[in-house]
Amino acid sequence: MLEPTLSPAGSITASPEAPTGAPPISTPGTGAKPAPAKRPLIRRFVHLLRRGHLYFGLFLFPWAVLYGVTAFLFNHPNAFSDGGNLTAFGAELLHETPLATPPSAETTAEQVVQQLNVVKQPATPFALAGAGKFTGRDFAFATVKTSDRTINVLFDLKNGGGSVRWQATPSAAEKPAPPKPAPFAIGSPNGPGGGNGRGPAGGRGAPNGGERGPRSGEARSTPNSLQLADSIRDRIQATIPILMERLALPIGEVTITSIPDVTFPIEADGSTWTATYNPLTGTVTGSSGENRPATELSWRRFLLRLHTAHVYPSEINSRWLWAVIVDVMAFTMCFWGVTGLIMWWQIKSTRTIGLVILILSAIAATALGIGMHNAMTGG
């Protein structure tokens, strides 16, 4: 069947009617769009890497800034210092003093060899086999204490000059009163091995795996030590010989150097105290809410301690979550490097100059790494 239509000239013409159910005919300019072609897998992968590069950067932006700022603070100890007043001085201030021309490392080494020959009088005199040098940094430090301030002096032994930092010493009236001793305290936290679960406890290991070391047994108490029966220390002392035998390692003198302190609340004299027991030294100390000393932490020290905070604690808390972020940051820094290379390679116009920069970077990093290794090992 023919359907009349109006031609551009205005005359009526007949056109065949489209059969029922046939798909509409698409003509240019009617607005119909073809289905988008699927992107290749490699392009989708690169797109995913770009998004990961972006979103990891946005999420970890605070930590990137933190590590950047604290790295600067570590590298420049005097920057934004909270250690009191700081004054730098040049070599001219040391004019006509014994340090106007400090002895160099080379001169000192020569003098040492000369004195060794005088004292030892070897058959073949000792001879200097190389140039002397200062280990570490070329700085010397001194402290001056007066009635009202503490002064720290730094001397640059190689270039001359240095710096002086001082801070006021709290007067007797400003110093906090000594904390009230806990009624259950045994020993002193500042004595040998006191505090932080460290101390000289040790002894010979058991001769075989079936016997305990000489420190195990019943509970033992002295005015300066509280030792429990079958304590953590005794168990470690007795376990080490067994462990060495099972690992086919020789057994010798055993010295336990560190055991974590045990803290717990305790009721005494009608008050609740926080007791701290050192399993290694047997000391028991305590603090209450009234005499617990406040921990002073400046913003600079806080940032630096955040930078060095690491290792997962035994329980999930803020330190544990921080350790997670450290791992994520470590992964992301490597991820940024890889994705940065991939994104660079996508831009063909930058491949040549980028390759040159990569080669120069590898050469510089290798040379500097070797130099730092030699500096750290004295090579």
C-alpha positions in Angstrom: 0.0 0.0 0.0 1.3 3.4 -0.9 1.2 6.3 1.5 1.1 9.9 0.1 4.0 12.2 1.2 4.8 15.8 0.5 7.9 16.2 -1.7 10.3 19.2 -1.3 8.8 20.8 -4.4 5.3 20.7 -2.8 3.9 17.9 -4.9 2.4 14.8 -3.4 4.1 11.6 -4.1 3.4 8.1 -3.0 5.8 6.0 -0.9 5.6 2.4 0.1 4.3 1.8 3.6 6.8 0.1 6.0 5.6 -3.3 6.8 4.2 -3.8 10.3 6.7 -4.8 12.9 9.8 -3.7 10.9 12.5 -1.7 12.7 12.5 2.0 12.1 14.9 3.2 9.5 17.7 5.3 10.9 18.6 8.4 8.8 21.2 11.0 9.4 20.1 13.9 11.6 17.3 12.0 13.3 19.2 11.9 16.7 19.8 8.1 16.9 23.3 7.2 18.2 25.2 4.0 17.5 26.1 1.9 20.5 29.6 2.9 21.9 32.4 0.5 21.1 34.0 -1.3 24.0 37.4 0.0 25.1 40.3 -2.4 24.8 41.3 -4.3 28.0 44.7 -2.5 28.2 43.0 0.9 28.1 40.6 0.0 30.8 43.5 -1.3 32.9 45.4 2.0 32.5 42.3 3.9 33.3 41.9 1.9 36.5 45.6 2.7 37.4 45.0 6.4 36.8 42.0 6.4 39.1 43.9 4.5 41.8 46.9 6.9 41.5 44.5 9.8 42.0 42.3 8.4 44.8 45.2 7.0 46.8 46.8 10.4 46.6 43.7 12.2 47.8 43.2 9.8 50.7 46.8 9.8 51.9 47.3 13.5 51.4 47.6 14.3 55.2 50.2 11.6 55.7 52.2 12.6 52.6 52.3 16.2 54.1 53.2 14.8 57.5 56.1 12.7 56.3 57.3 15.6 54.1 57.3 18.1 57.0 58.8 15.7 59.6 61.5 14.6 57.1 62.5 18.3 56.9 62.4 18.6 60.7 64.6 15.5 61.1 67.1 16.9 58.6 67.1 20.4 60.2 67.2 20.0 64.0 67.2 23.7 64.6 64.2 24.4 62.4 61.1 25.4 64.5 63.0 24.2 67.5 61.2 24.0 70.9 64.4 23.6 72.9 64.7 27.2 74.0 66.5 30.2 72.6 69.0 29.5 69.8 71.9 31.7 68.6 74.2 30.8 65.8 77.8 32.2 65.7 80.5 32.2 63.1 84.1 31.3 63.2 85.0 35.0 63.9 83.5 34.8 67.3 86.1 32.2 68.2 89.0 34.4 67.2 91.9 34.3 69.7 90.5 31.3 71.5 91.9 27.8 71.6 89.2 26.8 69.1 90.1 29.6 66.6 91.9 26.8 64.7 90.7 23.5 66.1 92.9 20.5 65.4 91.8 18.6 62.3 91.1 14.9 62.2 94.3 14.4 60.1 96.4 16.3 62.7 94.9 14.4 65.6 95.5 11.0 63.9 99.2 11.9 63.3 99.6 12.9 67.0 98.0 9.6 68.1 100.4 7.6 66.0 103.3 9.5 67.4 102.2 9.0 71.0 101.6 5.3 70.3 105.2 4.9 69.2 106.4 6.7 72.3 104.3 4.6 74.7 104.4 1.2 73.0 107.9 1.5 71.5 107.3 -1.2 68.8 110.3 -2.8 67.0 108.8 -1.4 63.8 107.3 2.1 64.4 103.6 2.5 63.7 102.9 4.5 60.6 99.7 6.3 59.5 98.2 4.3 56.7 95.6 6.9 55.6 94.0 10.2 56.3 92.2 10.6 59.6 88.6 11.7 59.6 85.8 12.4 62.1 83.2 9.7 62.4 79.6 10.8 62.0 79.1 14.5 62.0 81.9 17.0 62.6 80.3 18.5 65.7 81.3 18.7 69.3 78.8 19.3 72.1 79.1 20.8 75.6 76.6 21.7 78.3 76.8 24.6 80.7 74.5 24.6 83.8 74.0 27.7 85.8 71.6 28.5 88.6 68.8 29.7 86.3 69.5 28.1 82.9 70.9 25.2 80.9 73.1 26.1 78.0 73.9 23.7 75.2 76.9 24.6 72.9 77.6 23.1 69.5 81.0 23.5 67.8 81.6 22.9 64.1 85.1 21.4 64.2 85.5 21.4 60.5 84.1 24.8 59.3 84.3 26.8 62.6 81.5 28.5 64.4 78.5 26.7 65.9 75.4 27.5 67.9 74.3 28.1 71.4 70.9 27.0 72.8 69.6 27.8 76.3 66.5 27.5 78.3 65.5 28.5 81.7 65.9 26.1 84.6 62.7 25.8 86.7 63.2 27.4 90.1 62.5 25.4 93.3 59.1 27.0 93.6 58.2 26.1 90.0 59.3 22.5 90.3 56.5 20.1 90.9 56.4 18.5 94.3 57.7 14.9 94.4 54.9 12.4 94.0 53.5 10.7 97.0 55.1 7.2 97.3 52.7 4.3 96.8 52.1 2.4 100.0 52.7 -0.9 98.2 55.9 0.2 96.4 58.9 -2.1 96.4 62.2 -1.1 95.0 63.0 2.1 93.0 62.0 2.6 89.4 65.3 4.5 88.9 67.4 1.7 90.4 69.4 -0.8 88.4 67.1 -2.2 85.8 64.1 -0.3 87.0 61.5 0.9 84.5 60.5 -0.4 81.1 61.0 -4.0 81.9 64.8 -3.8 81.5 67.5 -5.0 83.8 70.5 -7.2 84.5 68.6 -10.3 85.5 70.2 -13.4 84.0 72.2 -16.5 84.7 73.3 -19.8 83.3 70.7 -21.7 81.4 69.5 -25.1 82.6 71.9 -27.9 81.6 69.1 -29.8 79.9 65.5 -29.2 78.8 63.9 -30.9 81.8 65.2 -28.6 84.5 64.5 -25.1 85.5 67.3 -22.5 85.8 68.6 -21.5 89.2 66.2 -18.6 89.5 63.0 -20.6 89.4 61.2 -21.9 92.5 59.1 -20.3 95.3 58.1 -16.7 95.6 61.0 -14.6 96.9 60.7 -11.1 98.3 63.2 -8.6 99.6 62.8 -4.9 100.5 63.9 -4.0 96.9 62.5 -6.9 94.9 59.3 -8.9 94.6 59.8 -12.2 92.8 56.9 -14.5 92.0 56.8 -18.2 91.9 57.0 -19.6 88.4 57.2 -16.0 87.0 57.6 -15.0 83.4 61.3 -14.5 83.9 61.7 -18.0 85.3 59.8 -19.5 82.4 61.9 -17.6 79.8 65.1 -18.7 81.6 64.0 -22.3 81.6 62.7 -22.3 78.0 65.8 -20.9 76.3 67.9 -24.1 76.7 65.1 -26.2 75.3 64.7 -23.8 72.4 68.4 -23.8 71.7 68.5 -27.6 71.7 65.5 -27.9 69.3 67.1 -25.3 67.0 70.5 -27.2 67.2 72.2 -24.1 68.6 74.7 -24.0 71.4 73.6 -22.9 74.9 75.7 -20.6 77.1 75.1 -17.9 79.6 71.5 -16.5 79.4 70.8 -12.9 80.1 67.2 -11.7 79.9 67.3 -8.1 78.8 63.7 -7.0 78.5 60.3 -8.1 79.7 57.2 -5.8 79.4 56.0 -4.2 82.6 52.6 -5.3 84.0 50.2 -2.4 84.9 47.0 -2.9 86.9 44.7 -0.8 89.1 45.0 -1.5 92.9 43.1 -0.3 95.9 45.3 1.0 98.7 44.6 3.3 101.6 41.1 4.1 100.3 42.5 5.2 96.9 42.8 3.6 93.5 46.3 3.5 92.2 47.9 2.4 89.0 50.6 -0.2 89.9 53.5 -1.1 87.6 55.3 -4.4 88.2 58.6 -5.0 86.5 58.9 -8.8 86.1 62.6 -8.6 85.4 63.8 -6.6 88.5 60.9 -7.3 90.8 60.1 -3.6 91.5 56.6 -2.4 92.1 55.8 1.3 91.7 52.5 3.1 91.7 50.9 6.4 90.7 47.5 7.9 91.4 45.5 10.5 89.5 46.8 13.2 91.9 50.5 12.6 91.5 50.7 11.1 88.0 53.2 13.4 86.2 51.9 15.0 83.1 53.8 14.1 79.9 55.0 17.2 78.1 55.0 16.8 74.3 55.6 19.8 72.1 54.0 19.8 68.6 57.5 19.3 67.1 58.2 16.2 69.2 54.7 15.0 68.6 55.1 15.2 64.8 58.5 13.5 64.9 57.2 10.7 67.1 54.3 10.2 64.6 56.9 9.9 61.9 58.8 7.1 63.7 55.7 5.3 65.2 55.8 1.8 63.8 55.1 -1.9 64.6 51.7 -3.4 65.3 50.8 -3.6 69.0 49.2 -6.7 70.5 45.7 -5.1 70.6 43.7 -3.1 68.1 43.8 0.6 69.1 44.9 3.9 67.6 48.5 2.7 67.4 47.4 -0.4 65.5 45.4 1.7 63.0 48.4 4.0 62.6 50.5 0.9 61.7 47.9 0.0 59.1 48.2 3.5 57.6 52.0 3.1 57.6 51.7 -0.1 55.5 49.2 1.6 53.2 51.5 4.5 52.8 54.4 2.2 52.0 52.4 0.4 49.4 51.1 3.6 47.9 54.5 5.1 47.5 55.6 2.1 45.5 52.2 2.2 43.6 52.7 5.8 42.8 56.1 5.0 41.3 54.8 2.2 39.1 51.7 4.1 38.0 53.7 7.2 37.3 55.9 5.3 34.9 52.9 3.8 33.2 51.2 7.2 32.8 54.5 8.7 31.6 54.8 6.0 28.9 51.3 6.8 27.6 52.5 10.3 26.5 54.6 9.6 23.5 56.1 13.1 23.2 57.8 12.7 26.7 59.2 9.2 26.3 62.7 10.3 25.1 63.4 13.0 27.6 61.8 10.9 30.3 64.0 8.0 29.5 67.1 10.2 29.8 65.9 11.5 33.2 65.2 7.9 34.4 68.8 6.8 33.5 70.3 9.9 35.2 68.1 9.1 38.3 69.3 5.5 38.4 73.0 6.6 38.1 72.6 9.3 40.8 70.7 7.0 43.2 73.3 4.2 42.8 76.3 6.5 43.3 74.7 8.2 46.3 73.7 4.8 47.8 77.3 3.5 47.5 78.6 6.8 49.0 76.2 6.6 51.9 77.1 2.9 52.5 80.8 3.8 52.6 80.1 6.7 55.0 78.1 4.5 57.3 80.5 1.6 57.3 83.7 3.7 57.3 84.6 2.3 53.9 
